[in-house]
Amino acid sequence: MAQTDSIVVGAFKEAATAKVTVQNLRRHISVLSGAGGNIAVLTGADGKLLADAAIITARPHVAEALASINADPVQQLINTHWHFDHTGGNEWVHEAGASILAHENTRKHLSQRTRVEGNWRYTFPVAPAGAMPSTVFKDEHTLHVNNTTLMLKHYSPAHTDSDISVYFSEADILHTGDTFWNRDYPFIDYGTGGSIDGQIRAAEANIVKVTNETIVIPGHGAVGGKADLVLFRDVLVEIRDNVAALKKQGKPLPEVIAAKPGARYDAEWGNLFQNPSDFVALVYQGV
């Protein structure tokens, strides 16, 4: 597959015309969906705070959605990890006046040419200077913005080695980034520290963090709750175990794909970044 045929190129094209919707949650927190990773928006006297910035080609649609909430400027941007569908808007959001905060590995990956394999097969160039996080942290970081306490925590390597969660304490809302995909098979970036086992460990960590009242914003998919986190974990574990058993029998990847180890989920879960065959290939790589 040439880079021009990469799923990444297709995502750039789709985001350019995708509709961005605004869903109000609680305590002045909304979520923007439809063009890359879900964006959490916190509004108030301190200006807007965003968690993630979608795909660069979605800029006009994201800007329009933000303006529909209110006219306040964006003052702070948090990246939940380094991938293009979460950091693509970094530069224009920074130019609009926002400072950027992320895990130290997000800045590391944005600072160098980074190749991503799987069905992405894409080499990302060094990000522009304006897209670089100006503040980074290693394990945990706390912010106080708009009468809200935001608790940021780094996961052990999961979807990548740069994943963080953003917990809006008073609102009891958790943004998981791509450690949770609601009814979509996740992409796992082995090249920057991800693994199927790491993705499952992060899913377990998310379950522990929440109650039945917590609103959970996934990296992709609909806003959900604890039951959705449990389902995501269970689907990953079932498919990992099925693939591992077949691989242990000595079956090559084409035979494992043909066996459909995720058959009962494929129709619903295999429609976004990862079709069933691609997801099985990612799991096979890591078991």
N, C-alpha and C positions, 0 to 999 in steps of 0.2 A: 504494500500500500504506500503510495507516495504521500508526502506531507499534505499535498493539496486535497487528497481524499480522506484526510484524517477527520475523525468525529469532531475535533476541535474546530476545524474550518467550518463544518456544518453548524456548530453551535454559534459561531460568530454571525453567520448568515441568518439563523433563526432569531437570534436576539435582536437583530436590527429591526425586525417587524413585530416582535412579540408584544402582547398587551401586558402591562404591569398593573396588577390590582393592589388595592390597599385594603387590609383587613384590620379593623380596630380591635385591640385585645382589652387591656385594662391599665389604669394608672398612666395614661398618656403614652402608651406603647402600642405601636402598630407593626404590621409586617407587610412588606412589599414582595410580591411573588410574580413569577412569570418569565424572568429573563436571567437565568443563571441561578446562583444560590439565593435563598431567601434572605432578605434584608430586614433586620429589626430596626425600628425607628423610635427613639425616645425624645419627646418634645418637652419644652419648658422654658423658663426664663433664661437658662444658660445656652439656648439655641438647640438645634437638633444634634443628637448623637446617633450614628449609624453603626450597626454591626454588620459588616460586609458591604460590598459595592458592586456586585453583579459583573456582567460582561461589558467590556468597553463599548461595543456596538449598541448596547441598550441605553446609552447615556440620555438621549432625548426623552425616552419613555420613563426612565427612573427620575429624571429631573422634573418631569411633568407630574408624576405621582407624588413626589416630595412637595411640590408647590401646592398640590391639592389638599395637603394636610394643613399647612399654614405657610406664611411667608418668611418664617424665621430661617436664618442661615444655618448651614451645617458647620458645627464647630469641632466635632470630634468624630473620627472614624476608627473602628476596631476591625481588624481582619481576623477571622476565625482560623484561617490557614492561608497558604500561599497561592493556591490554584487560581487560574485566570478567571473563573466564573465567580470568584469571591473578591478578587483584588483588581479586576479590570478597570473599575472606576476610580481607583486610588488617585491617579494624577489629576483628573478634573475636579474631584471632591477636594483635594488639597488646594488646587488653584482657587476654589471657591472660599477657602479660608479655614479648612479643617486640618487639625493635626492628626497624625496616623499612629496608632498603637497596635502592636502585634507581638507574637512570640519571636524570640531571637532567630529561630530557624526560618520563619517567614521572610525576614529581611535577608537572611543568608541565601535563600533560594532565589529571591527576586534580584539579588545582586550579581547573579552569574547565569550564564547560559545553562539551561536545565532541560534535559531530555526526559520525556515521559513516554513509556512504552505502552503495552496493552493495546487496546484499540484506539488510543489517542495517537501514538506514533508521531509525536510532535516535539520540536525543539523550541523552547521558549527563549527569546532573547533576554538580555539584561533589561530590567525594567527602567523606565525613565527616572531621573533623580527625584522628580516630584511625586513619584509613586511609592517611594521608599518609606517605610515606617520610621518616624523620627524618634519614637520611644519604643523600646523592646523590654521584655522581661523573660525570666527563665522558668519559674515555677508557678508563682501566683502574683496577682496584682489587683489592687482595689481602687475604684474610682468613686467619687461622689459628684453626681451631675443631676441637676433638675430634681433635687430632693429625693434622689434615688441612689442607693448603694449598689454598685456593680462589682461583682466578684468574678475575676477572670482566673481560670485555672488551666494549666497545661496538662494534657493527657500524656501518658507514656505513648511511644509510637503506635499509631492507630491507623487511620486513613492515610496519613503522612506522619512525619516527625514534628510537624508544626501546629497540630490541632489544639485549639483551646475551646473551652466553654465560656459562655457569658451568662451569669446569673443575675437577674434583676431582683434584688432581695425583697423589697417591699411589695412588689407586684407578684412575686413567686412565679416568675417566667424564666425558663431556661432556653438559651439558644445553644444548640449543640454543634453548630457547623456540620461538617460532613461525617461526624461520628454517628449520625442518625439520618437515614433516608426513609421517609415514611411511605412504605409500600412501593419502593423502587430498589432494585439491586444496586449496591454501591460500587463505585469505582474504587479500586485500591491501588495506590501509587507505591509500588515496591521500590522504585528508584529513589524516592525521597523518604524512605523509612517505614512505609506502610506494610501491612500484612493482614491476612485473614484473621489470624489469632489476635493481633493487635486491635482490629476492628471489633472483634467480639469482646475483648477486655474493656474497650471504651463503652460498648453497649451495656456491659455489666455495671460499669461505673455510673453511667447515666441513670440506670434503674435505681441505684442506691441513693442518688442525689434528690430524687423527686418523691412527692406524695401524690395521692389521687386528685389533689386540687391543683397541682402544678400544670401550667400551660407550657408545652414544649414546642419550640420552633426548630424544625429539622433543617439540615442544609438544603434538602430538596423534598418536595412533597407537601402535603397539607399540614397545617398546624395540628398537633395532637396532644397526647397525654401519656401517662404512665403505661397504660395498656398497650399503646402503640410501640413504646420502647421495648416492652417485653416481647411483643410479637416479632419485632425486628431482630432481637437477640435470638429468639427461638428459630427463626428462619435461617439465620446465618449458621447457627450451630448444626441444625439438621443437614443443610447442604454441605457444610464442611465435613461432617462425619460420613455422609454418603460418598462424597468424592474421595476422602481418605481411604475408605474401605475398598473402593474400586482400584485406586492407585496401588494399594498394598497388594492387591491380587495381580499386579503387573500390567494392568490395562493401560494402553497409551491414551493420550488425551482425546483423539477422535472417538475412541470407543466409550470413554467416560461421558463425553458430550452426547453421544447417541443414546446412552442409557438414561438420560434426562433425570439427573439426581435431584432436581428441584421441580419436578413435573407439576406438583400440585400448587405451586406458586407462580409458575412461569407466565401464565396468561396475564396476571395482574401486575407482577413485579418486574417484568422484562421489557418495559416500554420506554425507558428514559435513556440514560447514558450507556447502560449495559443490557444488551439482549441476553437471553439465557445462556447461549453458547459462550459469549464473551465473559460472563460472570463465572461460569464453570472453569474456564481457562485461568482466570485469576485465582480462584480457589485452588485449583490443581497445582499452580505454581508454588503455593504456600503450605501444602500438606506433605 
